[in-house]
């Protein structure tokens, strides 16, 4: 999720509910948010694969910016959402 006003990355996550889960997570954060998601099929939907992708994205952002996404660890929804 991205804050369109500051262009700051707020949170990286995954949802087994696809775009519905992503939009539900965004709705829990105040203000307008930009949300992007990509559907995964087959083995890409396995829990450990999703977690690995998420961790890689957070790590890549931290490597470039020197800090985690702004809301990543503040109120992260559970993976079942």
Residue pairs with C-beta under 8 A, 6 or more apart in sequence:
1 9
1 10
1 11
1 13
1 25
1 26
1 29
1 33
1 34
1 35
1 71
2 8
2 9
2 10
2 33
2 34
2 35
2 36
3 10
3 31
3 32
3 33
3 34
3 70
4 32
4 33
4 34
5 31
5 32
8 69
8 70
9 61
9 65
9 69
9 70
10 29
10 33
10 69
10 70
10 71
10 72
11 25
11 29
11 69
11 70
11 71
11 72
11 76
12 54
12 57
12 58
12 61
12 69
12 72
13 22
13 25
13 54
13 76
13 77
14 50
14 51
14 53
14 54
14 79
15 21
15 22
15 24
15 25
15 37
15 81
16 45
16 50
16 79
16 80
17 24
17 81
18 37
18 39
19 37
21 77
21 81
22 35
22 37
23 35
24 77
24 81
25 77
25 81
26 33
26 35
28 75
28 77
29 71
29 75
40 49
40 50
43 49
44 50
47 79
50 79
51 79
58 68
58 69
58 72
61 68
61 69
62 68
